[in-house]
Amino acid sequence: MMRPDKSLPVAEKGLGSPLVRNAALFVVSMLLVVGFWGHANFYSLGFMPLVFVGGAVTFVTLKLIMWANGSLGWGRRSAGTLLFPPGDVKLVQYCAKTVTVRPLRRTRMRAGSVYDAKLSVVSDRAFARLLVTDVYRRRLGQLTDEEAARDGAGSLDEFRRRWAAAYGRWDPSEIVRVIEFRPLGLSRTE
């Protein structure tokens, strides 16, 4: 059951797909080249003005695109770490996993905060930075197929098996924390 206050995730809208983002970046790059070509008088000013002005325009344009995609976030300090198994790295980076379900006793996440996604607590390297968009409680037995799919499981049964393997048992009455997130991009250390 989808929560009534939730809209579709960005990846389902198509705007979060890497193909769409890269195509938009390519179109903007072509427009910049056409703009410079169309302003032949600009080239008569010399090489250095072209380098500085062209570099500044390109930088600002790319930052605006990153801002529009929600990819900025490097200026924000990490509020903590979210640990993932090695099999989830690509799922998280490519928006195939946008939810993680964790035991209530182990997590204290805040919506709107940025977290480093890591494989290990002792690792200095994060494989992604994640913006937590929502945090709510739910009983394990109330999890939906949609939430299981957004957690990277093929079905609710597969999610149950993975949960039991990771935490020892499946107790439908156990209260868990459902954490919704979206990647802000690869980690700075990558």
ABEGO torsion letter per residue (X at the ends): XBBAABBBBAAAAGAABAAAAAAAAAAAAAAAAAAAAABAAAAAAEAAAAAAAAAAAAAAAAAAAAAAAGABGAABBBAEBBBBBAAAAAAAAAGABABBBBBAAABBBBBGBBBBBBABAABABBABBBBBABBBBBBAAABBAAAAAAAGBABAAAAAAAAAAAAGBBBAABBBBBBBBBBAEBBAAX
